[in-house]
Each structure stands twice: as C-alpha cells, then as structure tokens.
Amino acid sequence: MQDKAKAGLAQRMALRQVERSMGKEQGEQAMQQHGEAVKGYLSDNGHIICICEDVRVHNLLRSTVCQSLGLPQTVLSLAQDADNLVRLVRNKCVDNAAPLLLCDLNVNGHDMSYVVRLLKNGFPELRIALMSAETNEGRIAMLQEAGAGQCFPRPTESQELLERIASCIYTYGKIDRMLDWARTLLDQGEHLSALQVCKKALDAKGNSTAVLLTIGDVFRAMGQMEKACEAYENASRGSSTNLDPLRRLADIYRELNNPRKRLAYLERLDQLAPFSVERKLAIGGIYVALNNMEQARKSFNQGIELAGREAMAQVGEVAFRVADAVAENDAEMAIAYWRKGLDAKRGMLNPDDMQALNRLGMSLRREGRWQEACEEYRKALQTMPDNGTLYYNMAMAFMDGKDFESARTAVLKALSLCPSLPRKSAGAAYNMAVVFAELKDNVHALPLLRVALEQDPANTQAQALLDKIQAQDGGAAPAEGDA
C-alpha cells in the first residue's frame, strides 16, 4: 500500500515539474509583454505616482521601473501623505495626459477612499489603482465608486507589479483619447461638437459605458434631461459594476425635485455598494419627506451603525500604529494595543489586517503563550473562515505547544484553502513538513521539503530533515515564523 502511495506521489510530482516548466516559460513571456507595455506608457509622457506605508513597495517600484526597465527616476513620484499627494497629482496632471496613481487603501491610519474620490472628481483623467486585500464585493464596489479603476493587494515581486500596472494602462486607447477630446469640448461649451465626437466613439465601440456616460453629461449640460437620463440608463445596462450611471441619475432627479425617482436610484446604488453613510442618510431623508417614518428610521439606523463601524475601524488602525511603535521596547504593551485594535475591528477584519494579527501571534508565541495565540487566530477565523494563512499560523502555535495532531489538522486545512501556500516561502514549506514529519506522515512531508529546497537550495534544515526521512530517521524542530 505504501509503495503504491509513493508511486502515485512520484507521478504527481513529475507532472507538477512539467507544469512548472511550462508555466515558467509562459510567465517570462507575459512579464516581457507587461514590461514593454509599461515602458511604452512611461516613455510616452506617462507617469506613476505612489503613496504607500510599506517602504518595500516603494523600493520594488523603483527597482522594477528604474533598474529592470532602465527608465529614469523622473517617471516616478512617491508621496508621503495626503497633502503631498494632492500637490503631486495637481502638478503631474498638468504635465501628463493621464498619470497613474497607486494608492494604499490606508495611509497613516487614514482611509484614503475619500481622498481618492476628491482626486477623481478634480482630475477625471487620473487613473487610480487602490492597493488592498479587500475581497468584500460591496466594499470593492464602494472603492470603485470612489474612483478606483482597479483594486488589488500590495505587489511583492516585479512580475506581479508589472502585470498590475499594465492592466491599468492597457485600457487607455483610441476611445479614451476621443472621450478626452469630447470632455474638453464639453468644458468649453461646444456641446454639438462633443456629441459628434461621442457618436464616432460609439460607432467604434457600440454600447460603451464610458461613451454613453459622456453623452449623458453633454445632454445634461444642454438641459435636455430626458435624453440625458436615457443615455445614463443605457450606460447602466452596459455595466453592472460601474456605479456612475446610477449616481448621475440620482443627481438628475434631485435637480428635478423628483424624490421618488431619486430614491429608486439611491436604493439601487445601496444594494450594489451598501457601505456609504451619506447615501444611507440621503435615503432616510427622502423617506422623511415622503412621510414614511418606519423606512426612514431603518435607513438612519443603518447609517449610524455604519458610521460606528467606520469609527471603530479607525480606532483599530490607530491602536495598530501604537503597538508597532512600542513593540521593540515593551512587548506586553504592544500585545495589549494589538488586541485593542483587533477587538475594535472584530467582525470587520479583512486580509489587510493580517499583518497586525501576525505580529500579535508572534509576540504571544515568543512569550510562550501559544494557547493565547491560537485563541486570537480562532477569533479571526470567525470573520475570515477561508483564510489559509490563519490556519497555517495556528498550526505553528500548536507546534510550539507540541500539539502535533492539532497542528497537522490546521496545516491540512490551510493547504486545502490555499494550495500555493508552500510556494510563498521556503520557511513555510519547511515548517509544514516538520508538522507531518513529527507524526511520521512522510507522504505529505517529502513533497513539502522538496518545495522548500527548490526555493532555497541552501536551506540546511530542510536538507537535513529530508535526509533523515529518506533514511527512515524522522524528526526535526520547527523554525519560528508566521506566513
């Protein structure tokens, strides 16, 4: 039975080796294409502005653009805070046709979605990508409503960064240039000329949401509200994720003093993006005007609850910053503030909070309080039940307590949720192998050790454990570290 299992394992490993080889070749081709696209954009008067708390992202951006692509540092601007960001965007939008902004969702404890909305309203040509690990569809819709064209986690390697930037700039083409010209004509009051440009754009790309939106804007400026509404309705049917048509319709019916129509569009917006306090209050206000106090109370309560959640999220971010500030000098104080932050955000945790959670877990483990670390991970799993990294970190805490059976269960769960987890780092692959090796589960341990050595051939711990298992010796000590 064991020979059959080993033969099957060998076949699977050989197949994976072929797949990895093919995948590597395809990845290199894709990276070259993305690099050429980014280089072409930046060489043609393009510009990238980045604001991020993590200095590693800034360093990665510099090395990728300046060293890998061979471009001067003048094509990049790194902002330190919101005020600096606004000045940079203002200056670069004068010099560049459409700069790209890479923006952290949270900077210095502040949610940047409001700043992003202001920038997008003031500089419509600005392309914006928010860096966040957010997965909630409603929250993502709200970020897109704020002006973010894309939303993705912080990149950690050059290939990923180039792919993300390329996805932001590929969309800018002939139609976008035509719409830029149409909006310029609209600003100058040349309404008929703007409509003619939009018609040509619509002929080139039928039912384009962006074109239909611009047509609606032109008719709205001309005072032809019925035609504007028709264009916005057509735009909304063309895209279920673009909220701009519905926002414009709600605004028009506010101008026309038609509360029932405005309410209908606000509620459609609220279904798609239910995290706007201002929209909840606006809906409640309309219900008051319609003398429907029951629905008004419901909307107002939702707005107050949402505002409270936002306030507690802010409390959490501040507590995390305090914990980071004192961590090296007072571990107990840092643990208290990490807990305070997590408690404030309990029920609202998202992948962006993993860093704080990991730091708390590691601090507790270093203090020998592995049971408390496990309990913190269990609490987090109530909000993020499909997060494989949480199960991995829990397994490492169980390892500290020599509870290998629980550790094995947690690792298997982590691998089922995130099969690529061992390839995130050689240390993670080795640690998981240790769990299985302690229980003589060599069928699972061997592939993980080979993955660890593939990533880090100089990993002496992994090599030693592999030699022991192959010699039917077994056993090793886990390396400290969270995923």
C-alpha positions in Angstrom: 0.0 0.0 0.0 2.8 2.4 0.9 4.7 1.5 -2.4 1.6 2.4 -4.3 1.2 5.7 -2.5 4.9 6.5 -3.2 4.5 5.7 -6.9 1.4 7.9 -7.1 3.2 10.7 -5.3 6.2 10.4 -7.8 3.9 10.6 -10.8 2.1 13.7 -9.4 5.5 15.3 -8.7 6.7 14.6 -12.2 3.6 16.1 -13.7 3.9 19.2 -11.5 7.5 19.6 -12.7 6.4 19.7 -16.3 3.6 22.1 -15.4 6.0 24.4 -13.6 8.4 24.3 -16.5 5.6 25.3 -18.9 4.3 27.9 -16.5 7.7 29.4 -16.0 8.2 29.9 -19.8 4.7 31.4 -20.2 5.4 33.7 -17.1 8.6 35.0 -18.7 6.8 35.8 -21.9 4.0 37.6 -20.1 6.4 39.6 -17.9 8.2 40.7 -21.1 4.9 41.9 -22.7 3.9 43.7 -19.5 7.3 45.3 -19.2 7.1 46.6 -22.8 3.6 48.0 -22.2 4.7 49.8 -19.0 7.9 51.1 -20.6 6.0 52.3 -23.6 3.5 54.2 -21.4 6.2 55.8 -19.2 8.3 56.7 -22.3 5.4 58.4 -23.9 4.9 61.2 -21.3 3.4 58.7 -18.7 4.0 59.0 -15.0 3.4 56.9 -11.9 2.5 58.4 -8.5 2.6 56.0 -5.5 1.6 56.5 -1.9 2.1 53.5 0.4 3.1 53.0 4.0 5.2 50.0 3.2 8.7 51.2 2.0 9.1 47.8 0.3 6.5 48.7 -2.3 8.4 52.0 -3.0 11.7 50.1 -3.3 10.1 47.5 -5.5 8.6 50.2 -7.8 12.0 51.9 -8.1 13.9 48.8 -8.8 11.4 47.5 -11.3 11.0 50.7 -13.3 14.5 52.2 -13.0 16.6 49.0 -13.0 14.6 46.4 -14.8 13.1 48.7 -17.4 16.0 51.1 -17.4 13.9 54.3 -17.1 14.9 57.4 -15.1 13.6 58.1 -11.7 11.8 61.2 -13.0 8.9 59.0 -14.3 8.1 58.2 -10.6 6.7 60.3 -7.8 6.5 59.0 -4.2 4.0 60.8 -1.9 4.4 60.7 1.9 0.9 62.0 3.0 -2.4 63.1 1.6 -1.4 66.8 1.2 1.8 65.9 -0.6 -0.3 63.5 -2.8 -2.7 66.2 -3.8 0.1 68.6 -4.8 1.8 65.8 -6.9 -1.4 64.9 -8.7 -2.2 68.5 -9.5 1.3 69.1 -10.9 1.5 65.9 -12.9 -1.9 66.2 -14.4 -0.8 69.5 -15.9 2.3 67.8 -17.4 1.0 64.4 -18.2 -2.1 63.3 -20.2 -3.2 60.6 -17.7 -0.9 59.8 -14.8 -1.4 56.6 -12.9 -1.9 56.7 -9.1 -1.0 53.6 -7.0 -2.6 54.3 -3.6 -2.7 52.3 -0.4 -6.2 52.0 1.0 -4.9 53.0 4.4 -2.1 55.6 4.9 -1.0 56.6 8.4 -4.2 55.2 9.8 -6.5 57.1 7.4 -8.9 55.6 4.9 -7.8 57.0 1.5 -11.1 56.3 -0.3 -12.4 59.9 0.5 -9.1 61.4 -0.8 -9.4 59.2 -3.9 -12.9 60.5 -4.6 -11.8 64.1 -4.3 -8.9 63.5 -6.7 -11.0 61.7 -9.2 -13.6 64.5 -9.2 -10.9 67.1 -9.6 -8.8 65.3 -12.1 -11.1 62.9 -14.2 -8.1 61.9 -16.4 -6.3 60.4 -13.4 -6.1 56.6 -13.4 -6.3 55.2 -9.9 -5.5 51.7 -8.5 -6.0 51.1 -4.8 -3.8 48.6 -3.1 -5.9 46.5 -0.7 -6.5 42.8 0.0 -10.2 43.6 0.3 -12.5 40.8 -1.0 -16.0 42.0 0.0 -17.9 42.8 -3.2 -19.8 45.6 -1.6 -16.7 47.3 -0.3 -14.9 46.9 -3.6 -17.9 48.5 -5.4 -17.7 51.4 -3.0 -13.9 51.8 -3.8 -14.7 51.7 -7.5 -17.5 54.3 -6.9 -14.9 56.5 -5.1 -12.8 56.4 -8.3 -10.6 53.4 -8.2 -10.4 51.7 -11.6 -8.6 48.7 -10.1 -8.3 47.2 -6.6 -5.6 44.6 -5.8 -3.2 43.5 -2.9 0.2 45.2 -2.5 2.5 43.6 -5.1 5.5 41.7 -3.7 7.6 41.0 -6.8 8.4 42.7 -10.1 6.4 40.4 -12.3 3.2 41.0 -10.2 3.9 44.8 -10.2 4.3 45.0 -13.9 1.2 42.9 -14.5 -0.8 45.2 -12.2 0.4 48.4 -13.8 -0.1 47.0 -17.3 -3.7 46.1 -16.5 -4.3 49.8 -15.5 -2.8 51.3 -18.7 -3.9 48.7 -21.3 -7.4 50.2 -21.2 -6.3 53.6 -22.4 -6.6 53.7 -26.2 -8.3 55.4 -29.1 -11.7 55.5 -27.5 -10.2 57.1 -24.3 -8.5 59.8 -26.4 -11.7 60.5 -28.2 -13.6 60.8 -24.9 -10.9 63.1 -23.5 -11.4 65.4 -26.5 -15.2 65.2 -26.1 -14.9 66.2 -22.4 -12.7 69.1 -23.4 -15.3 70.3 -25.9 -18.0 69.9 -23.2 -16.0 72.1 -20.8 -15.7 74.7 -23.5 -19.4 74.7 -24.1 -19.1 73.1 -27.6 -22.0 70.7 -26.9 -22.8 69.7 -30.5 -19.1 69.1 -31.4 -18.8 67.0 -28.2 -21.8 64.9 -29.3 -20.3 64.4 -32.8 -17.1 63.1 -31.2 -19.1 60.8 -28.9 -21.1 59.4 -31.9 -17.8 58.5 -33.6 -16.6 56.8 -30.4 -19.9 54.9 -30.2 -19.6 53.8 -33.8 -16.1 52.4 -33.0 -17.3 50.7 -29.8 -21.0 50.2 -29.5 -22.8 50.5 -26.2 -19.6 51.6 -24.4 -20.5 52.6 -20.9 -17.9 55.4 -20.8 -19.2 56.8 -24.1 -22.8 56.7 -23.1 -21.9 58.4 -19.8 -20.3 61.2 -21.7 -23.3 61.6 -24.0 -25.5 61.8 -20.9 -23.2 64.5 -19.5 -23.5 66.5 -22.7 -27.3 66.3 -22.8 -27.4 67.2 -19.1 -25.3 70.3 -19.8 -27.7 71.2 -22.6 -30.6 71.0 -20.3 -32.1 68.0 -22.2 -32.7 65.9 -19.1 -34.9 63.3 -20.7 -32.2 62.4 -23.3 -29.5 62.5 -20.5 -31.5 60.0 -18.4 -31.9 57.8 -21.4 -28.1 57.8 -22.0 -27.4 57.1 -18.4 -29.9 54.2 -18.3 -28.3 52.7 -21.4 -24.9 53.0 -19.7 -26.1 51.3 -16.5 -27.4 48.4 -18.5 -24.0 48.0 -20.1 -22.1 47.6 -16.9 -23.4 46.1 -13.6 -20.2 47.2 -11.7 -19.9 50.8 -12.9 -22.0 52.9 -10.4 -21.5 56.2 -12.2 -24.7 56.0 -14.3 -26.9 55.4 -11.3 -25.2 58.2 -9.4 -25.8 60.6 -12.2 -29.4 59.5 -12.5 -29.9 60.1 -8.7 -28.3 63.5 -9.1 -30.6 64.5 -12.0 -33.7 63.6 -10.2 -32.5 65.6 -7.2 -32.2 68.6 -9.5 -35.6 67.9 -11.0 -37.1 67.6 -7.4 -38.4 64.1 -8.0 -37.8 62.3 -4.7 -39.4 59.0 -5.7 -37.2 58.6 -8.8 -34.2 59.7 -6.9 -35.0 57.2 -4.1 -35.2 54.4 -6.6 -31.7 55.0 -7.9 -30.2 55.6 -4.5 -31.6 52.3 -3.3 -30.2 50.5 -6.4 -26.8 52.1 -5.6 -27.2 51.0 -1.9 -27.8 47.4 -3.0 -24.6 47.4 -5.0 -22.4 49.4 -2.6 -24.0 49.3 0.9 -21.2 51.0 2.8 -21.9 54.6 2.2 -23.0 56.5 5.3 -24.0 59.6 3.2 -26.2 57.5 1.0 -28.0 55.9 3.9 -28.7 59.4 5.3 -29.9 60.6 1.9 -32.3 57.7 1.6 -33.6 58.3 5.1 -34.1 61.9 4.4 -36.2 61.1 1.3 -38.4 58.7 3.3 -39.0 61.5 5.9 -40.1 63.8 3.0 -42.5 61.0 1.8 -43.8 60.6 5.4 -42.6 57.0 5.6 -41.0 57.2 9.1 -40.6 53.5 9.5 -38.3 53.2 6.5 -36.6 56.5 7.4 -35.7 55.1 10.9 -34.4 51.9 9.3 -32.1 53.9 6.9 -30.9 56.3 9.6 -30.1 53.4 12.0 -28.1 51.7 9.2 -26.2 54.9 8.6 -25.4 55.3 12.3 -24.3 51.7 12.6 -22.1 52.0 9.6 -20.6 55.3 10.9 -19.9 53.5 14.2 -18.2 50.7 12.4 -16.0 53.1 10.4 -15.1 54.9 13.7 -14.1 51.7 15.4 -12.1 50.7 12.3 -10.2 54.0 12.7 -9.7 53.2 16.4 -8.3 49.8 15.3 -5.8 51.4 12.9 -4.6 53.9 15.5 -4.1 51.0 18.0 -2.1 49.1 15.5 0.2 52.1 14.9 0.7 52.4 18.7 1.5 48.7 19.0 4.1 48.9 16.2 5.7 51.9 17.9 6.2 50.2 21.2 6.8 46.6 20.1 10.6 46.7 20.3 10.6 48.3 23.8 7.6 46.8 25.6 6.2 43.5 24.2 3.4 43.4 26.8 2.2 46.9 25.9 2.3 46.1 22.2 0.3 42.9 22.8 -2.3 45.0 24.6 -2.6 47.5 21.8 -2.7 44.9 19.1 -5.6 43.2 21.0 -7.3 46.6 21.4 -7.1 47.2 17.7 -8.4 43.7 16.8 -11.2 44.0 19.3 -12.2 47.4 17.8 -12.3 45.8 14.3 -13.8 42.5 15.4 -16.4 41.5 12.8 -14.8 43.8 10.3 -11.4 42.2 9.9 -10.1 41.8 6.3 -6.9 40.5 4.8 -5.3 43.9 5.2 -5.3 43.3 9.0 -3.3 40.1 8.7 0.0 41.9 9.4 -1.2 43.2 12.8 -2.7 39.8 13.6 0.5 38.0 12.7 2.6 40.4 14.9 0.3 39.8 17.8 0.5 36.0 17.3 4.3 36.1 17.0 4.6 38.2 20.2 2.5 35.8 22.2 4.4 32.8 20.9 7.7 34.4 21.8 6.3 34.9 25.3 5.4 31.2 25.4 1.7 31.9 25.3 0.9 29.7 22.3 -2.6 28.9 23.6 -3.5 32.6 23.6 -2.1 32.9 20.0 -4.4 30.1 18.9 -7.3 31.8 20.5 -6.6 35.0 18.6 -6.4 33.1 15.4 -9.7 31.3 16.2 -11.4 34.7 16.7 -10.1 36.0 13.4 -11.4 32.8 11.6 -14.9 33.8 12.7 -14.6 36.7 10.3 -12.3 35.2 7.7 -13.1 31.4 7.7 -11.5 30.8 4.3 -8.1 32.3 5.1 -5.5 29.6 4.8 -2.7 31.7 6.3 -4.6 31.9 9.6 -4.8 28.1 9.8 -1.0 27.9 9.0 -0.2 30.4 11.7 -2.4 28.5 14.1 -0.6 25.3 13.2 2.7 27.0 14.1 1.3 28.0 17.5 0.2 24.4 18.1 3.7 23.3 17.2 5.1 25.5 20.0 2.9 23.6 22.4 3.9 20.2 21.0 0.3 19.6 20.0 1.2 17.9 16.7 -2.2 16.4 15.9 -3.9 19.8 16.1 -1.0 21.3 14.1 -1.5 18.6 11.4 -5.2 19.3 11.2 -4.6 23.0 10.9 -2.0 22.5 8.2 -4.2 20.3 6.1 -7.0 22.9 6.3 -4.5 25.6 5.3 -3.4 23.6 2.3 -7.0 22.8 1.2 -7.8 26.5 1.3 -4.5 27.8 -0.2 -2.6 25.0 -2.1 0.0 27.6 -3.2 0.9 28.4 0.4 4.1 26.3 0.5 5.5 28.3 -2.5 5.1 31.6 -0.7 8.3 30.9 1.2 10.8 28.1 1.8 10.3 28.6 5.6 6.6 28.0 5.3 7.1 24.8 3.3 9.7 23.5 5.8 7.5 24.3 8.8 4.6 22.4 7.3 6.9 19.5 6.5 8.0 19.4 10.1 4.4 19.0 11.3 4.0 15.9 9.1 7.4 14.5 9.9 6.7 14.6 13.7 3.8 12.3 13.0 5.7 10.1 10.6 3.5 11.3 7.7 6.2 11.2 5.1 3.9 11.1 2.2 3.0 14.7 3.0 6.3 15.8 4.4 8.6 14.8 1.4 6.9 17.0 -1.3 6.9 20.0 1.1 10.6 19.6 1.8 11.4 19.4 -1.9 9.4 22.6 -2.5 11.4 24.3 0.3 14.7 23.2 -1.2 13.6 24.2 -4.7 13.0 27.7 -3.4 16.1 27.8 -1.1 18.7 25.1 -2.0 20.9 26.3 0.8 18.2 25.5 3.5 20.2 23.2 5.7 17.3 22.4 8.0 15.1 21.2 5.1 18.0 19.2 3.6 18.8 17.6 7.0 15.2 16.6 7.6 14.9 15.3 4.0 18.0 13.1 4.6 16.6 11.8 7.9 13.2 10.9 6.4 14.8 9.1 3.5 17.0 7.2 6.0 13.8 6.4 8.0 15.2 8.5 10.9 12.5 11.3 11.1 12.0 14.2 13.5 13.1 17.9 13.5 12.5 21.1 15.2 10.1 23.7 13.7 11.5 27.0 12.5 9.9 30.1 14.1 7.8 32.2 11.7 4.4 33.1 10.6 3.2 33.1 7.0 
